[in-house]
């Protein structure tokens, strides 16, 4: 299908290409447009039906959205905006430069412009910044028949009609009712008699990551958003939460790899920006690694007297770093999913001590057999290496398990306490242990 469409576009047969494209899903059309030359993309976009064009626009990457808005006439901009849900318009505008935002606002009516400005003023990553105002509202005095008629009259422009919200005259949220319950009840039944009053809601300033946890915890597809006076101002739907989860996971992975978070796709980010995102932590880690070098320098005489000690340094440091990274990864993920809470720090500490002892005994035993029996290394040196390895693993597991929780307690992102940082800390401490034990056991 894609090859056929590309051939038709190359031959300038845009009408035939349009017939093929309009049968596709809007997401697939948006992906297709990423591969088309920009000049031809604009032609194809303009000949699409308005409803399909707006759907495709929503799923386009931000750079193509910007290109389209900057290239088309004001009348065409207004046509696109008229078809978009408000939350999609906000998502798009948040990534655009001032000139594009100005062009969009110029082509909206006063009410829409006021709403857009209000949404853009909500804190970044808050419920207010990701919600939509396209929801179905009902009054508790309505009958089921009146409610269904109201949904038929207004539902076409709503984000969802599956869940409807009951408000009083001051827009105070009073209850919630599903379309399923409405359909299954008699026409003359009052909404107040069948609505659910124990409504779980979120505030406009609540963090999007916390909201994602609520969706997961309660298995919701939509949640109402209220202001400080509990007035209903919007809803957050599951499609927005999926985007939030993807964004938060990507951010955590980048922090765990010692990089500054970036929302841009890898291939669409220039080399300079990628380098800027990576350099700060690399510089910090590089400078902190000088502590490791200073430790080796301090015990230089010990290394010279027993040169074989140097050959075991990489194994001890690597094992310690790997052990710490395993623990930190699990704890960071547990904190992100709220499976682990701040009050669980002692439970985590005890569990990591148990795990580290099991792992340390196993690895130390295998290592002792290898270096003493197979490599014929002296007994005291073998004991020095294995004792250091044991304590390094225990320490690494404890540090890797508790540092993310400490970061959370200090209101920092636990993801920063990941592999690179844990490894740097464990490396320095393991060397201190190694040379301290060596000087005691070997008398050097």
N, C-alpha and C positions, 0 to 999 in steps of 0.2 A: 504493500500500500504506500509506504513512504517513498519508495523509489519511483512509483508511478506519479505521485504528486510532484516530486522534484523534477521529473522529466517534463511534466506539463508546464510547470513554472518556468523552466529553462526555455521552453518553446514559446513562452508568452501566452499560453492558453489558460489564462487566469480564471475564466468562467468555468472551464472544465475542472480545474484544480479546486475551485470553490465547491463544486458539487461533491467532490471526494472528501474534502476537509470537513464539511458541515455534518458528515455522518460520524465523525470521530468525537471522542470525549474531549472536553475543553482542556483537561490536563495534558492529554497527548498532543493536542494542537499547540499548546504553549511550548512543549518540548520540541515539537517539529519546527516552530518558528525560531528556536535558538540556532538551528542549523541553516536557516535560509539567509541569504544576503540581505542586509538591512533595507536596502532600497526596495527589493522585491517583497520583503516582509511587510513594509508599509502598504504596498499595493494590496497584498492579500488581506491584511488586517482591515483595510477600508471597505473591502467588498463582502466581508462577513456580515451576517445578520446582527443587529444591535445586541441582542441578548447573548448570542454566542461570543461576540467580540468582547463584551464586558467580562464574561466568564474567563475567557482566554487571558485577558489583561490581568485579572486577579492572580493568575498562576504564572505569569511571566517573571523572570528575574528582574531585580530593580534596575539594572542598567538598560534593559530593553523597555521597561515601563517609562523610564526617563526619556529615552530616545523617541518613543511614540508620542508622548505628551508634548515634547519640544518640537516635533515635526508636524503635528496636525493642527488644524484650525480651531479657534475657540468654540465654534459650534459643535465640532466633533468631540472636544474635551467634555463639554456639557452633556452630550449624548452618552458618553461612557459613564460619567459620574451619576447620571440619573438611574443607571442600571445597577450600580454597585451598592452593596450594604455598607453602612457607615463604618463598621469596624475594618472592612477591607480598604476603604478610602484612607482611614487613619494609618493603618499598617504601611500603606504605600507612601503617604506623605512624610512619615517619620524618617524615611530613608532618603528623601529628596532634598536637593539644594534649594536655597531660598527662591531662585527664579522660577523653578517648577511649582513650588508651593504657591507663589504669588499668582501664577497663571491659573492654577486650579481654583483657588479661592475667588478669583475674578469671575469665574464661570459657574458660581453657585449662588443660590438665593440667600437672602439675609439670615433666615432661620438655620439653614444648613451650615453657613459660614460661622455662625455663632456656636453651633454644636461642635464643629471641627476644631475651632479655637479652644473650646472648653476641654475637649478630649486631649488635645496636644499639650495642655497645661497640667494634666495629671502626671504624677511622678512616673519616671520610666520604670518599666517592669511591674507596674501596679495593676490591680484589677481594672481601675478606670481606664488605663491605656489599652487594654485588650478587649473590653466589653463592647457590646452592640446595643443599640436602643430599639432594635426591631424585634419586639416581643409582643405576645398577646396578653392584654390586660382585661380583667373581668371585674364585675361588682358582685358582692355576695347576695344582693337582693335579686339578681337575675335568676330566671328559671333555666333549666337545661336547654330548653328550646331557644330561648333568647340568646344564651351563650353560644350555641352552635351557629345561630344566624349571624351573630357578631363576628365569629371566627371566619365564616364564609365571606363576609363583607370586607374584612381587614387582613385576613391571613396571607393573601397573595404576596404582600410585601414584607412579610415577617421572616426572620432568620429560621424560626421553628414554630410549629403550632402544636407539637406533641405535648408540651407542658405550658399551661396557662397560669398566670399569676393574678390573685385577687387582691385588690387595693380598695381603700376607702377614698373619700372625696379629696383627702389631702395627700394621696398617693402613698400612704403608709401601707407597707406590705402586711397583709392579714392571713393569706393562705395560698395554697397551690393546688391545682387540680390537673389531671392528665386528660387528654382528648379521649383516651380509652374509657375512663370513668364516665365522661359526659355521654358518650355514645351508648354505654351499657345501662344508663339510667333513664327513667321515664321523663317525658317532656316537662311535666309540671313540678318536678323536684327542684327545690331551691339550691343554689350553689353553696350557700352557707351551711347546708345540712350534709353536704358530701365532700366539702373541701378538706384538705389536710392543713392543720394550723401549726404544727411543729416544723416550721420551715427552716431549713439550713440555708443561711445566706452569708455573703461575704461583703466586706466594706470596700469602697472605692480605692482606699490606700493600701489594702492588703497586698503583700508581695506575691507575684505570680507563681513562684516556686511553692509557697505554702498552699496556694489555691490548687495546684496540681496534686498535692498530697491529699486534699479534701476530695477531689474527684476520684482518686484511686481508692481512698478509704471507704467512701459511700457508694461507689459505682455509679456516679451521676453522669448524665449526658449534657446537663445544663444546670447552672446555678444562678440565682438572682443576686444582683449587686445593689447595695443600698448605701445611702449617704449617712452622715452622722445622726440625722433625725429618723433613720430607718425608712426613709422614702425610697421607693424603688426607682432606680435611675438607669438600669440596664441588666443585661444577662451576659454570662460567659458560657460559650458552648464548647463541646468536646473537641471540635476541630481546632479551636484556638489553643486548647490545652495540649493537644498533640504537638503543635508547633513550639509551645513553651518547653515541653519535655525534651524535644529534640535540641532546642537552643541551650537549655541548662546542661544537658548531658555533654554536648559539644564543648561548652565552656569549662566543665569539670575536667574533661579529657585534656584540654589544652593546658589548664593549670597544673594538672598532674604530670604533664610532660615539661613543666617549667617554661611555659610560654604565656604571653599576654593574650587574653581571649580576643577573638575576632569573629564577627558575624559573616564576613565575606567568605565565599567558597575559595578553596585553595587555588584552583586554576584561574580564578578571576581576581586574585590578589597579586599585585606586582611584587617583584623580588625585594625591593626596598622596604615595603610594608611588612613582608614576612620576616625580614631580618630585624626590623625594629621590634617586632613582637617577641623575638627569640633572644635578642641580645641582653636585656636587663638581667634576667635570671642567670644566663650563662656567665655574665660578668661577676655576679654575686657568688655563684658556685665556684667559679675559677679562683676568685680571691680567697674564699673560705677554704679552698683546697690547699692554700699555702700553710695552713695550720698542720696539715698532714705532713707536708714537706719539712716543716720545722721540727716535728716530732722525730722524723727519721734522722734529721741532722743532729739532734740532741743525743741520740743513741748511736751515732756513727761509730764510736769506739767499740760498742758491743757487736755491731755488725761486722766490723773488721776482724774481731777476735773469733767470731763464729760465723763465717760467711754463709753457711748453709741456711741460717735464719732468714736471709733475704729472699730465698727461693719460695718461702711459704707465705710471704706477705700478700701477693695477689689473691691466693686461695682464701685466706682469712677475710680480707676486705670484701671480695666478691660475694662470699657466702653470707657475710653479715649484711651487706647491702641488699641482697636478694631476699633474705629472711625478713628484713624490715619492710621492704616493698610489698611483700605478700600481706603482711598484717595491715599496713596502712591502706592498701587497696580495699580490703574487706571492710575495714572500719569506715572509711570514707563513703563507700557504697551503702553501708548500713545506716549511716547518718543521713545520707541523701534520701533514702527510702523511709526514714523515721523508724527503722527497726531497732536502732540504737539511739538512746537519749542521753543527755548530759548526766542524769542521775545514775546511769549504768556504768560509770567510769570504773568503779571498783570491781564490778562483774567482769568487765572487759579485761582489766588488769589481771585478775585471778585466772581467767580463761587463757590469756596469752602466756602467763607463767606456766600453766599446765602444758599447753601446746609446745612452748619453747623447750621445756625440759625433755619432752618426748622426742622432738626433732633433734635437739642438741645431743642427746644420748646416742641416738641412731647414727647421726653423721660423725660424731666423735669416735664411736666404735669402729665404723668403717674406715675412717681416716687413720686411726691408730694401727689397724691391721695393715693398711696400705704402706704407711711410711716406716713402720718398725719392722714388720715381718717381710714385706715384699721389697722395700727399698733399702732395708738394712741400716736405717738411720739410728743414731745413738738413742738409748732409752730416755735420758733426760731431755734431749731435744724433742723427741717424739711426745713426751709428756707435756713439755712447754707448748708445743703447737696445738695439741689436742685440748689442753686446759684453756688456752686462749680461745680456741674455736668454740668450746662449750659456752663460756661466759659471753662471747661476742654474739652468739645466736640468741641466748636468753635476753641479753640487753637489747638487741635489735628488734626482737619481737615485742618487747615491752614498750620501747620507744615508738615503734611503728604503730602500735595499737593505741597508745595514749596521746601522742602529739595531735592527731586530728581532733580528738575530743577537746583538748585544751584550746585549740584554735577556734572551735565552735563556741566554747565558753567565752573567749575573748572577742566574739562577734566577727571573727575572720572566717574566710571560706576554708573548710577543712581540706579541700583539694590541694591547697598550697603545701600541705604537709605530706607530700607524695614522694615517689621514688627518688628523684634527684636530691632533695633536701635531706631525707632520711639517710640516704647513702653517704652523704657528706658528713653528717653527724656521727654515724656508726663507724665510718672509716677512721676518723680521728680518735674515737674512744677505743676502738679495737687495737690500734697501734700502741696506744698508751698501755693497754692491758698486756699486749704481747711483749713489749720490752720490759715492763715491770716484772712480769712473771719470769721472763728469761734471765733478768739480772738476779732474781732471788734463787731460782733453781740451778742456774749454771754458774752463779758466782762471778759474773762478768761486769 
